[in-house]
Amino acid sequence: MTSPLSTPAASSSEVRWTPRLWGTLLVLCAAMFLDALDVSMVGVALPSIGADLGLSTSTLQWIVSGYILGYGGLLLLGGRTADLLGRRQVFLVALGVFAVASLLGGLVDSGPLLIASRFVKGLSAAFTAPAGLSIITTTFPEGPLRNRALALYTTCAATGFSMGLVLSGLLTEASWRLTMLLPAPIALLALLAGLKLLPRSTREQNHNGYDIPGAVLGTASMLLLVFTVVQAPEVGWTGARTLLSFLAVAVLLTAFVLVERRSPGPLIRLGVLRSGNQIRAQLGAVAFFGSYVGFQFLTTLYMQSLLGWSALHTALAFLPAGALVALSSTKVGPIVDRFGTQRLIAVGFGLMVVGYALFLRVDLDPAYAAAILPSMLLIGAACALVFPSLNIQATNGVDDHEQGMVSGLLNTSVQVGGAIFLAVVTAVVTAGAPEDATPQAVLDSYRPGFVVVALVAAAGLLITLTGLRTRRPRRSVVVAKSTVREAETDRVPVRD
């Protein structure tokens, strides 16, 4: 039935966002905020965790990698599960699991148990992320209203990441356990609010059964891919173990594609990828997050290991980028309406390339305002433009019953891109590590890694420009306006 929250889509700029509609969006934003907050807080707390639990560097790595493995490996399954079993139900159950895993992670006294809790948190995020995004895209109609909601939603990721860096610097001073425990009460509050506010969703009624073989093959291939990439810098990219693992991934993915082509109810409908915009959105997500994760990793090492900055000082250095994203959140939606996603993504990638290139100038005694701040501001502006636009482009034109699938695919691209290029950057820096570990020699070994980061962003720019070349001038504006005209008789499909 039509909810009292429903408003004519054509006049979305004049929509009165009721408290309940704001509440719905706030719950979904809280989950996205928690995902980013959790990742950034743990990174800063790792040295304290290792010292307290007596963990080696290789074991310590799995506190981060365990989360990535569960998250990146199960996103495809999480997205399709939301479509089949109901987005609201899947979101709330997974959020509850996230809260419990956060609590356990702050109480355990064993490295393996801590890694297990991180894996479970990643697994639960693999269900909340696509379910939350698909709730937004099925609640808000395509066009200005959805663009505004997605801009606010994706901004929470950058805000959570920035706040996580600062909070972890403060909390770790007292105890690393607080960084693990903090997400638990936030997740619990979001769960209680979600039970009251989230619109009821129906299961997909006319699906052709559950694609069990596709789910097994898709999940296994993603898990093995992420695992192989994470382990490659340690065991060697050309080692027999790594090469055999990549061969196994290729076999699993081939089998997955064959199964999906024949399945009456596929985990991923391959026809979705016939759209050029969809392919560019997925590849853009890989390049966007892959380049940023590599940059953040190297910059953190540079600031803490070479400059001797504290965790809090490092977090504050990154803060302008996150603050810029947060402050621009309400402006991105109207900009997308006017210029279209493709142009904004291109401009954003251009800013990223310039920001990364400028960072190559840093030395062992940088003036923050002149050497570091310009890059942070350019990268922050790029994130504000690119991330919401990628989400909008990937979900536009997709039927409601496939929104979870596409959301899962987009989040998989983000996570796999981050895992792959972080491993590549790590391998490049390790290969150039000097025997004489003078500060200048170490900094010189970082520079090829920063070059790789800039090249990945440049690849994202080139991929985006192929879309601009095939489009007529201002076509995106026409599409946006026609969408509004076509929706004049429709109403926002909020169900209760």
C-alpha positions in Angstrom: 0.0 0.0 0.0 1.0 3.6 -0.4 2.5 5.1 2.8 1.7 8.5 4.1 5.4 9.2 3.5 4.7 9.0 -0.2 5.3 12.2 -2.2 5.1 13.0 -5.9 8.5 12.1 -7.4 8.3 15.0 -9.9 8.5 17.5 -7.1 11.2 15.8 -5.2 12.9 19.1 -4.6 9.8 20.2 -2.6 9.4 16.9 -0.7 8.9 17.3 3.0 11.1 14.6 4.5 9.0 13.4 7.4 10.7 12.3 10.7 10.0 8.7 9.8 11.6 8.9 6.4 14.6 10.7 7.9 14.7 7.9 10.6 14.8 5.2 7.9 17.7 6.8 6.1 19.5 7.4 9.4 19.3 3.7 10.4 20.8 2.7 7.0 23.4 5.4 7.3 24.4 4.1 10.7 25.2 0.7 9.3 27.4 2.2 6.6 29.0 4.5 9.2 29.8 1.5 11.4 31.4 -0.5 8.5 33.9 2.4 7.8 34.4 3.3 11.5 35.3 -0.3 12.3 37.9 -0.6 9.6 39.7 2.6 10.3 39.7 2.2 14.1 41.3 -1.3 14.0 44.1 -0.2 11.8 45.4 2.3 14.4 45.0 -0.1 17.3 47.0 -3.0 15.8 50.3 -2.2 17.5 48.6 -2.2 20.9 46.7 -5.4 20.1 50.0 -7.1 19.1 51.8 -6.1 22.3 48.9 -7.1 24.6 48.1 -10.5 23.0 51.7 -11.3 22.0 50.9 -11.6 18.3 53.4 -11.7 15.5 53.2 -9.3 12.5 51.8 -12.0 10.2 49.1 -13.0 12.7 48.3 -9.3 13.3 47.7 -8.8 9.6 44.8 -11.2 9.8 42.9 -9.0 12.2 42.4 -6.7 9.2 42.5 -9.4 6.5 39.9 -11.6 8.3 37.3 -8.8 8.1 38.2 -8.2 4.4 37.9 -12.0 3.7 34.4 -12.3 5.2 33.2 -9.0 3.7 34.6 -9.3 0.2 34.0 -13.0 -0.1 30.3 -13.0 0.7 28.9 -9.8 -0.8 27.5 -11.5 -3.9 25.6 -13.9 -1.7 24.5 -11.2 0.7 23.1 -9.0 -2.1 21.0 -11.8 -3.7 19.9 -13.1 -0.3 18.4 -9.6 0.4 16.4 -9.8 -2.8 15.1 -13.4 -2.1 14.5 -13.3 1.6 13.5 -9.7 2.2 15.8 -6.7 2.5 14.5 -5.5 5.9 14.8 -9.0 7.5 18.3 -9.6 6.1 19.5 -6.2 7.2 18.3 -6.5 10.8 19.5 -10.0 11.4 23.0 -9.1 10.0 23.1 -5.9 12.1 22.4 -8.0 15.2 25.2 -10.4 14.3 27.5 -7.4 13.9 26.7 -6.1 17.4 27.3 -9.5 19.0 30.6 -10.0 17.1 31.7 -6.5 18.2 31.1 -7.3 21.8 32.9 -10.6 21.6 35.9 -9.0 19.8 36.4 -6.6 22.8 36.3 -9.4 25.4 38.5 -12.2 23.9 42.0 -12.9 25.1 43.2 -14.9 22.1 44.5 -13.9 18.7 42.6 -16.7 16.8 39.3 -15.8 18.6 39.8 -12.1 17.8 40.4 -13.0 14.1 37.3 -15.2 14.1 35.2 -12.3 15.5 36.6 -10.0 12.8 35.7 -12.6 10.1 32.1 -12.8 11.5 31.9 -9.0 11.5 33.0 -8.9 7.9 30.5 -11.6 7.1 27.6 -9.6 8.7 28.7 -6.5 6.8 28.5 -8.4 3.6 24.8 -8.7 4.2 24.0 -5.3 5.7 25.8 -3.3 3.0 23.9 -4.5 -0.1 20.6 -4.9 1.9 20.9 -1.3 3.1 21.8 0.2 -0.3 18.9 -1.8 -2.0 16.4 -0.5 0.7 17.3 3.0 -0.3 17.1 2.4 -4.0 13.7 0.7 -3.7 12.3 3.3 -1.3 13.4 6.4 -3.1 12.5 6.7 -6.8 15.2 7.1 -9.4 16.0 10.8 -9.9 16.7 13.7 -7.6 15.1 12.2 -4.5 17.3 9.0 -4.7 20.3 11.0 -5.6 20.0 13.1 -2.5 19.5 10.0 -0.3 22.5 8.2 -1.8 24.7 11.3 -1.4 23.9 11.4 2.3 24.3 7.6 2.6 27.7 7.4 1.0 28.9 10.4 2.9 28.5 8.4 6.1 31.3 6.0 4.9 33.8 8.9 4.6 32.6 10.4 7.9 32.9 7.1 9.7 36.3 6.4 8.3 37.6 9.9 9.4 36.0 9.7 12.8 37.3 6.2 13.3 40.9 7.4 12.8 40.5 10.1 15.4 38.5 8.0 17.9 41.0 5.1 17.7 43.8 7.5 18.5 42.0 8.6 21.6 40.5 5.2 22.7 43.7 3.2 22.1 45.4 5.4 24.7 43.1 3.9 27.3 42.7 0.3 25.8 42.5 -1.2 22.4 39.5 -3.1 23.6 37.4 0.0 23.5 38.0 0.3 19.7 36.4 -3.2 19.4 33.6 -2.5 21.8 32.5 0.9 20.6 30.5 -0.4 17.5 28.4 -2.7 19.6 26.1 -0.2 21.3 25.8 1.9 18.1 24.8 -1.3 16.2 22.3 -2.2 19.0 20.7 1.3 18.9 20.5 1.1 15.1 18.9 -2.3 15.3 16.2 -1.2 17.8 15.5 1.9 15.6 15.4 -0.3 12.5 12.8 -2.6 14.0 10.5 0.5 14.3 11.4 2.6 11.3 12.5 0.4 8.3 9.7 -0.2 5.7 8.6 -3.7 5.5 9.9 -5.5 2.5 8.5 -8.5 0.6 10.4 -11.5 -0.6 10.8 -11.9 -4.3 7.7 -13.9 -5.2 8.4 -15.1 -8.7 11.9 -16.2 -8.5 13.0 -19.6 -10.0 14.4 -21.2 -6.9 17.6 -20.7 -5.1 20.8 -20.9 -7.1 22.7 -23.1 -4.7 25.6 -24.1 -7.1 26.0 -20.4 -8.1 26.1 -19.4 -4.4 28.7 -22.0 -3.6 30.9 -21.2 -6.6 30.6 -17.4 -6.3 31.3 -17.4 -2.6 34.2 -19.8 -3.0 35.8 -17.9 -5.8 35.6 -14.5 -4.0 36.9 -16.0 -0.8 39.8 -17.6 -2.5 40.6 -14.5 -4.6 40.7 -12.2 -1.6 42.7 -14.8 0.4 45.2 -15.3 -2.4 45.7 -11.5 -2.9 46.1 -10.8 0.8 48.7 -13.6 1.2 50.6 -13.0 -2.0 53.0 -10.3 -0.7 54.0 -12.6 2.1 54.4 -15.9 0.2 55.5 -14.4 -3.1 53.5 -13.4 -6.2 55.4 -15.9 -8.4 55.4 -18.7 -5.8 53.8 -22.0 -6.7 51.1 -21.5 -4.0 50.1 -18.1 -5.3 50.0 -19.2 -9.0 48.0 -22.3 -8.2 45.6 -20.3 -6.1 45.0 -17.9 -9.0 44.5 -20.8 -11.3 41.9 -22.2 -9.0 40.2 -18.8 -8.8 40.0 -18.8 -12.6 38.5 -22.3 -12.7 35.9 -21.4 -10.1 35.0 -18.2 -11.8 34.6 -20.0 -15.2 32.4 -22.6 -13.6 30.4 -19.8 -11.9 29.8 -18.0 -15.2 28.7 -21.3 -16.9 26.3 -22.1 -14.0 24.9 -18.6 -14.0 24.2 -18.7 -17.8 22.2 -21.9 -17.4 20.5 -21.2 -14.0 16.8 -20.2 -14.1 17.3 -18.1 -11.0 21.0 -16.9 -11.1 22.9 -15.4 -8.2 24.0 -12.7 -10.8 22.0 -12.1 -13.9 24.9 -11.7 -16.4 22.7 -9.6 -18.7 23.1 -6.7 -16.2 26.7 -6.4 -17.3 25.8 -5.7 -20.9 25.2 -2.1 -19.9 28.3 0.0 -20.5 27.4 2.3 -17.6 27.1 -0.7 -15.3 30.6 -2.0 -16.3 32.1 1.4 -16.0 30.6 1.8 -12.5 32.0 -1.6 -11.4 35.5 -1.0 -12.8 35.4 2.6 -11.5 34.7 1.2 -8.0 37.7 -1.1 -8.2 40.0 1.8 -9.3 38.5 4.3 -6.8 38.8 2.2 -3.6 42.0 0.4 -4.8 43.9 3.6 -5.3 42.6 5.2 -2.0 43.4 2.2 0.2 46.9 2.1 -1.2 47.4 5.8 -0.7 46.1 5.7 2.9 48.3 2.7 3.7 51.5 4.3 2.4 50.7 7.7 3.9 50.1 6.2 7.3 53.5 4.5 7.2 55.1 7.7 6.0 53.6 9.8 8.8 54.1 7.4 11.7 57.3 5.5 10.7 59.3 8.2 9.0 58.0 11.5 10.5 57.4 10.0 13.9 53.8 11.3 14.2 51.4 9.8 16.7 48.3 7.9 15.7 46.2 10.9 16.7 48.4 13.3 14.7 48.2 11.1 11.7 44.4 10.9 12.0 44.1 14.6 12.2 46.2 14.9 9.0 43.6 12.9 7.1 40.7 14.7 8.7 40.3 17.5 6.1 39.5 15.0 3.4 36.7 13.4 5.5 35.4 16.8 6.7 35.2 18.0 3.1 33.1 15.0 2.1 30.8 15.4 5.1 30.3 19.1 4.5 29.5 18.6 0.8 27.0 15.8 1.4 23.9 17.9 0.8 25.3 19.5 -2.4 26.2 16.3 -4.3 22.7 15.2 -5.2 21.7 18.5 -7.0 25.1 18.4 -8.8 24.4 14.9 -10.1 20.9 16.0 -11.2 22.4 18.7 -13.3 25.6 17.2 -14.8 25.0 13.4 -14.6 27.1 10.8 -12.9 29.6 10.2 -15.8 30.9 13.8 -15.8 31.2 13.9 -12.0 33.1 10.6 -11.9 35.5 11.9 -14.5 36.2 15.1 -12.6 36.6 13.2 -9.4 39.1 10.8 -10.8 41.0 13.8 -12.3 41.2 15.4 -8.9 42.5 12.1 -7.4 45.2 11.8 -10.0 46.4 15.4 -9.3 46.2 14.9 -5.5 48.2 11.7 -5.6 50.8 13.2 -8.0 51.2 16.2 -5.7 52.0 13.9 -2.8 55.1 12.7 -4.5 56.7 16.0 -3.5 56.8 15.2 0.2 60.1 14.9 2.0 61.3 14.1 5.5 60.5 17.6 6.8 57.2 18.6 5.1 55.3 21.7 5.8 51.8 20.3 6.2 49.9 23.3 4.7 52.1 23.3 1.6 53.0 19.7 1.0 50.2 17.5 2.5 47.0 19.6 2.8 46.5 20.3 -0.9 46.5 16.5 -1.6 44.1 15.8 1.2 41.6 18.5 0.0 41.8 17.3 -3.6 41.3 13.7 -2.6 38.4 14.7 -0.3 36.7 16.6 -3.1 37.2 13.5 -5.4 35.6 11.2 -2.9 32.6 13.5 -2.5 32.0 13.4 -6.2 33.0 9.8 -7.2 31.6 7.5 -4.5 27.9 8.8 -4.5 28.0 9.0 -8.3 29.2 5.3 -8.6 26.4 4.2 -6.4 23.8 6.1 -8.4 25.1 5.0 -11.7 25.2 1.3 -10.7 21.7 1.3 -9.4 19.9 3.4 -11.9 17.7 1.6 -14.4 17.8 -1.6 -12.4 14.5 -3.3 -11.5 13.6 -3.4 -7.8 13.9 -7.2 -7.5 17.6 -6.9 -8.7 18.7 -4.0 -6.6 20.2 -6.2 -3.9 22.1 -8.2 -6.5 23.6 -5.0 -8.1 24.4 -3.5 -4.7 26.2 -6.7 -3.7 28.2 -6.6 -7.0 29.2 -3.0 -6.5 30.4 -3.6 -2.9 32.3 -6.6 -4.1 34.1 -4.4 -6.7 35.0 -2.0 -3.9 36.3 -4.6 -1.5 38.1 -6.7 -4.2 39.7 -3.5 -5.6 40.9 -2.5 -2.2 42.4 -5.9 -1.5 44.1 -6.3 -4.8 45.7 -2.9 -5.1 46.7 -2.8 -1.4 48.6 -6.1 -2.1 50.1 -4.7 -5.3 51.3 -1.5 -3.6 52.7 -3.5 -0.7 54.6 -5.8 -3.1 56.0 -2.8 -5.0 57.2 -1.1 -1.8 58.7 -4.4 -0.4 60.5 -5.1 -3.6 62.2 -1.7 -3.4 62.9 -1.9 0.3 66.5 -0.7 0.9 69.1 -2.8 2.6 70.4 0.3 4.3 67.2 1.6 6.1 68.0 5.3 6.3 64.9 7.4 6.4 65.6 8.9 3.0 66.1 5.5 1.5 62.8 4.2 3.0 61.0 7.3 1.6 62.5 6.6 -1.8 61.1 3.1 -1.7 57.6 4.4 -1.0 57.6 6.6 -4.1 57.0 3.8 -6.6 54.0 2.8 -4.5 52.6 6.3 -4.7 53.2 6.2 -8.5 51.1 2.9 -8.7 48.3 4.6 -6.7 48.3 7.5 -9.2 48.3 5.1 -12.2 45.3 3.2 -10.8 43.3 6.4 -10.4 44.4 7.4 -14.0 43.1 4.1 -15.2 39.7 4.9 -13.5 39.7 8.2 -15.3 40.3 6.6 -18.7 37.6 4.1 -18.2 35.2 6.9 -17.3 36.2 8.9 -20.3 35.2 6.1 -22.6 31.6 6.6 -21.4 31.8 10.4 -22.1 32.9 9.7 -25.7 29.9 7.6 -26.4 27.4 10.0 -25.1 25.9 13.1 -26.7 26.5 16.4 -24.9 24.3 16.9 -21.8 22.5 13.7 -22.3 22.7 12.9 -18.6 20.8 16.2 -17.9 18.1 15.2 -20.4 17.8 11.7 -18.8 17.5 13.3 -15.4 14.7 15.6 -16.5 12.8 13.0 -18.4 12.9 10.7 -15.4 11.2 13.4 -13.4 8.6 13.9 -16.1 7.9 10.2 -16.4 7.5 10.0 -12.6 4.9 12.7 -12.3 2.2 10.2 -11.7 4.2 7.9 -9.5 4.7 8.1 -5.8 7.5 7.1 -3.5 7.0 3.4 -2.9 7.5 3.3 0.9 5.8 0.3 2.3 4.7 -0.2 5.9 
